[in-house]
Amino acid sequence: MSQTRIMLDESEIPTHWYNVVADMPNPPLPPLAPDGNPVTPEQMLAIFPGNLLEQEMSAERWIKIPEEVREIYKLWRPTPLMRAHRLEKMLGTPAKIFYKYEGVSPSGSHKTNTSVPQAYYNKQAGFSRLTTETGAGQWGSALSFAGQLFDIDVRIYMVKISYEQKPYRRSMMQTWGANVFPSPTDMTQAGRDALAKDPNNQGSLGLAISEAVEEAASRKDTNYALGSVLNHVLLHQTIIGQEAKKQLEKVGEYPDMVFAPCGGGSNFAGIAFPFLADKAAGKKVRLVGVEPTSCPSMTKGVYAYDYGDVSGYTPLMKMYTLGHNFMPPGIHAGGLRYHGESPLVSQLYHEKLIEAVAVPQVATFAAGVMFAKAEGIIPAPESCHGIRAVIDEALRCKESGEPKTLLFNLSGHGHFDMASYDRYLSGKLEDFDYPKALVDEALKDLPKVDWPPKAA
Amino acid sequence: MSQTRIMLDESEIPTHWYNVVADMPNPPLPPLAPDGNPVTPEQMLAIFPGNLLEQEMSAERWIKIPEEVREIYKLWRPTPLMRAHRLEKMLGTPAKIFYKYEGVSPSGSHKTNTSVPQAYYNKQAGFSRLTTETGAGQWGSALSFAGQLFDIDVRIYMVKISYEQKPYRRSMMQTWGANVFPSPTDMTQAGRDALAKDPNNQGSLGLAISEAVEEAASRKDTNYALGSVLNHVLLHQTIIGQEAKKQLEKVGEYPDMVFAPCGGGSNFAGIAFPFLADKAAGKKVRLVGVEPTSCPSMTKGVYAYDYGDVSGYTPLMKMYTLGHNFMPPGIHAGGLRYHGESPLVSQLYHEKLIEAVAVPQVATFAAGVMFAKAEGIIPAPESCHGIRAVIDEALRCKESGEPKTLLFNLSGHGHFDMASYDRYLSGKLEDFDYPKALVDEALKDLPKVDWPPKAA
């Protein structure tokens, strides 16, 4: 059997993050204030440190990773690249399936790749208090871990449905010293408004973001950290794809297609953007983001300026959106319950440089169980979306006889999602239809601005 | 900073298991039947396949690992060896601390190192149904995973207190297709007897073993698999220490002391036995097993022939024991709640080739949280015992100024133990005094046999 596990030495951890902006055919569209004017850096400084804002705006292709951050990356990086021999055999496919396994990080997902530099840069800029939101708990865990390393007080608004489904995620964050609150809370205006409208509000990423941003904006000593969506977050994740490329080279492979789940976009960007650089240079590779059919921002949303949160505290960003008021069904992949898609991923999708597919919930868990039986690792529900799409493609290869090379990002393990697996195994998990009426309703509230501004 | 993460290539997975019997000053004492005569292989064949029994009895120094097993090991091996730079700094110790991290396996602990060969050998011998017990759930998960790979029907008796504390361990085993029962059950005579005596019996490893052995012995198509204690189980774990030695060599180190938790002994044997070979050849290295003060078989037990289970279904083994009727307090390190110590570890301890210490529960969790804050990984409660002892030694080094090199086996992660961490963090965890009265009572029931037999 050819190699199963392709490793790199710690000296091969990338030295730079890759900034896809340098290879985009058009520059990214600017974030706007509600009046339609580009947001000023001063406005952003209310909740972000200057050093991270610089990265957010940068068009440099390569951005140096600080040595302090690389030292911490060594606790779990480089992550393994695995050839899924057993899954291939189980499927009877001629396709070669590789996966990059990010679940080896302390918090169990790729999110630590950005939580560590975000904590580092905030500390450098003199901040020692951070707020954030978390859905599935992966981002909250990652920031709790990173905050601890830099002696930062971390305060986490956790989407209520996840808080209830995943009590052990809360304990994990607390073990690293963080404070965790089920969102919506009565600690913020955004939370109180939501609870007044519906006392049983189960929360959403968009609403939790509002709460975290509100707290950060109201205190001078406090910044806000986001686990996805923004340019600098996607940037930090590009070490995944850089490592994967080097690992594939070691076994003489290059992918025909790259897959990753797509919620806020950082998972997908992490593995796919470094391949986009090759694509810009003329190489043939297909990059596929995978989203839930119940929250299909790219495949069913509109490309428009919208808020990143429910309450309209964030700048307007041009993105594929289902409307910032859209409340996604309570699927178990909490990390994909977001109304929008990151501006960079959205623009690349709009310009047809990347693709998107949507998959239903039950089929994603079926894929996850199949993967666990073949390869051992029990994947996070978010990761199961990518696996579903890869399995579907591998089965198409079986029909066509094409020996394609497929790569996907196994972004995290499912050790804190076993209650969801339990529901699947006992036949209690359901699919949600595309909630068209809810989306139509939410899209009515889209802000009426665009860039460049239309002539009056 | 010197190297943090020391990796090996998959080609460096050991090709042979190391059999410590070849280097013991005296041959292992034989297992006995209740009449005082050595157990015959025929008797053992009722629950074990011949190929594993051969390993159980072998005195060969090196036993070849089948290629099929090595292929599966590649899913997570070689495991990383890590230098705990941040923990050293936090402690302010001149000691160098290294840990071997076995939590990267699919089931999250070292137990897969033996579950895979056990499933393989049973399949080779024509068996496709296995029973076993599990305490913390680590062994049950490991066997569920391995059974799945070889299409074996796995039936697990899970100690009731763990079954209740860890519902997600059950879901994990079921994801890999196993059947899981809270022990004591009413499916076996051993279980029914225990429940008749105490309907609220919380179970113990010794009792769950009785149930699993009873089912295996009563069916021709079914064997029994054990996660620790027996010679062949300890043998399979020796890949841990072999890899660790090679990894330390790469950075020019050799340990002054090696630590691991000690319940049934496989964790300790896995990392320590390969160093015992060096010790036999004259090298100076101290090997320390760490047990809970509430279940201190080596530090407070007697060295005598005793049953491995509560009901007396197993052969008598010469071991450090608290009495097979001893019911350990409900500590959270379920994997260490066992009345005895493996015969090989016991004999080595008796011959003063290895050492043992006992540590109390609350201090082990304090060590686990400290480790998580320094190194990221949240350790299993069993692993916290080893960490406690290492931290204590590192603090002694701080006082004495000795720059010792310390190695320990981080046998698993605590992702399924967060409820225990929650109890610790909320101040609800308690210590148990050494249950002397219970032990004294249990030791009254020790069988009256020994080897060689006393002259009549």
Interface residues (C-beta under 8 A of the other chain):
Chain A: M1 Q3 T4 R5 M7 D9 E10 E71 K74 L75 W76 R77 M82 R86 V104 S105 P106 S107 G108 F145 Q148 L149 P167 Y168 S171 M172 Q174 T175 W176 G177 V369 A372 K373 E375 G376 I377 I378 H413 H415 F416 M418 A419 Y421 D422 L425
Chain B: M1 Q3 T4 R5 M7 D9 E10 E71 K74 L75 W76 R77 M82 R86 V104 S105 P106 S107 G108 F145 Q148 L149 P167 Y168 S171 M172 Q174 T175 W176 G177 V369 A372 K373 E375 G376 I377 I378 H413 H415 F416 M418 A419 Y421 D422 L425
